[in-house]
């Protein structure tokens, strides 16, 4: 429940800054989970790579892309009312909550 509240707060905080530049929404990502799983996983990989060492510090070799995808899908399932917001926020918050970087400048990957 705490993670869901944090996700909602971060989604709402980032929504106004990202509304004009959203390429994919949470709903787009949710739909792609069932219709185009390779795209769904590639999107997650792209966001995870772009945030690696910044907001997401996943231990090397310990987590598969499929596991990350399952986590993001669960996040999208939990808060359907927020799926209109940016998909990258869902991915960043979901993975960052599980594997945060230990300092402001990032930690290792």
N, C-alpha and C positions, 0 to 999 in steps of 0.2 A: 504494500500500500504506500509506503514512504517513497519508493522509487517512482510510483505512478504520480504522486503529488509533485515530486521534483521534476518529472518529465513535463507535466502540465505547466508548471511555473516557467521552465525554460522555454517551452514551446511558445507560450504567450509572450514572454520577454523578447524572443527573437522574431516573432511574427511580424511586427511592424517594420523592422529593418529589412526583412526578406520578402515581404509581400510582392514587391514590384519585380523581383528577379527570380521567382520560383520557376524552375524548369520542371521539376517533378514534385508532386505532393505525396503525402503519406498515403493517400488513396491510390495514386498511381502505383506506388510501390506495393501496396497491399494487393492490388489487382494483378500485378506482374508476378507475384508469388505463385499464383496458380496458372497463369497464362503464358508466362515467359520466365521460367525459373533461372535460366542462364543470365538474363538481363538483371533480374532481382539480385543475384549473387554478385554480378559484376559491379553493380551500383554500390553495394555494401563494401566490396573490396576497394573501390575507388575512394569512397569517403574514409574508410579506415586507413588507407594509405596516406591520404592527404592530411589526416589528423594524427598520424603516428608520431609519437614523441611530443605532441603538442597538448592534446586533450585526452588521447587514447594511448595507453601503453600496454599493449598485449604482449605477454611473455612469448618469446620466439619459440616456435615449434610445439606449443602446448594447446593451441586452439585451431580448429579447422574453419574454413570459410562456411561450411554447412552449419556448424554450431553457431557462428555469428548470425547467419541468416535465420536460424530458429529463434534466436533471442530477439532479433528485430521484429520478426513476425509476431511473437508473443506480445511485444510492446504495441504493435499496431492493433492487435486483437483487444488489448486491455482498454484502450482509449479511442474508440471509433469516432467520437465527437470532435477530435482534434486532427483527423486525417487530412483536412484541407490545408494544413500547414506544410512547410517544406520537409521533404523526405530526408534530406541530409541532416536535419536536426534530430529526427527520430533515430537515425543511425548513430550520430555522434553522442547523443545523450544516453542511448541504450548501452553502447559499448563503453563509453566513458564512465558510466556509473559502475560498471563491472570491473573495468581495468583503468582506473584513473592514473594519471601521471602524478608522481609524488611531489613534484615541485612545479613552480610556475613556468619554468623554461622547458619542462618535459623531462621525462626519464628515459630510460632505454626502451627498446622495442622488445 
